[in-house]
Amino acid sequence: RLVARLLGAGLTVDQVARQVRRTAAWVEGRATLAGAPEDIQRAVHERAIPLGVAYALIAIDHEGYRRDLIEQAAHPRIRDELWEEAYELGLT
């Protein structure tokens, strides 16, 4: 949420990256997450799902279906499979 606030204050991605000592790609990823539906943000905050899975779920606009996928992704075995798939798709 800090990233979103800094970007909202008019800083560029590169400026935010320097300020938080991260890469521009990291900042862009967090900015994407800040714009994600609340259920995805909550699942990431609670460490129920990894970021790569969260980025993949952002594309799901049907709330009920997305909620089911989040619950499935929180299961350790399924989470590992989804993490591998997200990695293969370049989403992590």
N, C-alpha and C positions, 0 to 999 in steps of 0.2 A: 504494500500500500504506500510505502514511502516513495517507491519509484513512480507510481501514478501521481502522487502529490507533487514531486519535483518536476515531472514532465508537464503537469497541469499548470505549474508556476512559470512555464515558459523555457525551462532548460532543455537543451537538445539531448538526444540519446548519448552522445559522446561526453557531454558535460556531466550528466548523471553518472555515467560509467566511471569517469574519473573521480567523482565525489564519493561514490560508494566502493571504489576500488574493485570493480568488476569489468567484464568485457561488455562491449556494446550489444553483443548477442544475448548475454545474460539479462541486460536491462530490457531489451525488446521482448524477451520471453516473459519477464515479470510484468511488463506492461500488457501483454496479451492476456496473461492470467488475471490481471486486475479488471479486465473487461469481460471476463468469463461470468457465466451465471453463478449466482450465490452458492448453489449446491456444490458446484465444482470447487469453488474457492474454499468452502468449508471443509470438504474432503481433503484437500491439499493441506490446509492449516492443521487439521487433525492427524495428518500423516497417514490417512487411510489409503490414499492412492499416490503414486509417484507423479512427478510433473509431466513426464512423457505421456502418460495415460490421460492426464488432465487435458493436455493440449489436443489429444485425439478426440476427447469427449466434447470439446467446445463446439465441434461441428454438428453435434446432435441437438436439434432445436425442439424436439418433442420431449417435454419435461418428464413425463412418466417413464418413457423409454430410457432417457438419460439417467434418471434416478435408479432404475433397475440395473443399468450398466455400472453405475457407481457402486451399488451394493455388491454386485458380482466382482468388480475390480478390487474391492476391499478384502475379498477372500484371498489368503496368501497364495494358493496354487494358481488361481485365475490371474491374480495380480502379476505374478511372475511371467505368465504367458503373454499378458497384455503388454508388459514392460518390454519383452523381447520383440513383440510385433511393432510397438511404437519405435523401438530402436532401429529395426529393419526398415521402417518407413521414413527414417530420418527425422522423427518428431522429438527426439531427445537430444 
